[in-house]
Amino acid sequence: MEKTYLDIPNAHLEYAKRFGATFDSKEKRYFVTGEVPAELYSYVPKEPRHRDFVAEVAKQCAHCGFAMELRERRDARSVYYICSSCLRSSSV
């Protein structure tokens, strides 16, 4: 049978045990075998969400709202932003 490990706060241990949570001394975690009871489903760890940090901090074009791209001038002494859509530029 398949084990499903649970993240149970200490205050909820008695409740979880009533619905079949068992302690795995090797892993030092609680688990259930087979199907997870509805009462314990909220304790199943969720997959971490993947955030797009670039989109969250990317500068936006004042004209059209698209993301601005950071580019380097040919002389390599300065950088500037250019819109990925309308190609308008702005200084850093």
N, C-alpha and C positions, 0 to 999 in steps of 0.2 A: 504494500500500500504506500501511496505517496504521502510524504509529510509536508504540511504547510506551516511554516514558521510564522509566529505572531509577535507583534510589538505591543505588549500589554503593560500599561502603567501599574505600579505597585498597588495603587488604590483599587484596581479592578481585578486583581488576581483571583479572589474568591468567586466573583461572578464568572470569570472565564473558566475556572475549574469546574463549576457546576454544569457547564455546557461542553465539557470534554477536553479542555486544554490540559496538556501533559507537559511536565518539565523534562527537557533533554539535558542531562547532567554533562554530557560531552560538549554540546554546543552552548550550554548555559542560556537556553532560550525555551520558551513555551511553543508548543506545536499542536496541531490536530492531524489525525490521519484520515484519509479519504476526503469526502466532501466537507467543506467548512460550513458549520451551522450558521444560520442567518444571524443569530445573536452575537457571533464572533467575527462576522465579516468585516466590521469596521477596524479590526485589529490587524488585518492582513496588510503588510507593507505595500505601499503604492510605488510604482515605477517613478523615478524622478523625472520631472518635466524638463525638457530641453528648451532653454531660452535662447533667443537670438539677441545676444548682448549688443552686437553691432547695430542692429536695427533700433534698439532702444536708445542708443547714444548717438546715432548718425545724425549729422546736420541735415536739415531739409531745405530745399529750394524755396525761397520766399515767393517766387513767381508761380510755380506749379505744384509744389509740395513733394516732389520726388526726392530720393536720397541724393546727397551730394557726395562726390568721390574726391578723395584727397590726391592731388597730383603734384609732381615735382617739376619745377621749371627746368629747361634745358641747361641753364647755367649751374644747376644743382645748388644754388644758394638760397632758394626760397621755395615755399610750397603754396598751393592755392587749392580751393575747392571748385569743382565744376559739376553742374547738374547732370545726372545720368540720363535725363530726358530732353530738356530743352537746351542744354549745353551753355547755359549762362554761368559765368564764373563769379566768385567772390574771394576776397582775401581772407587769410587765416586770422 
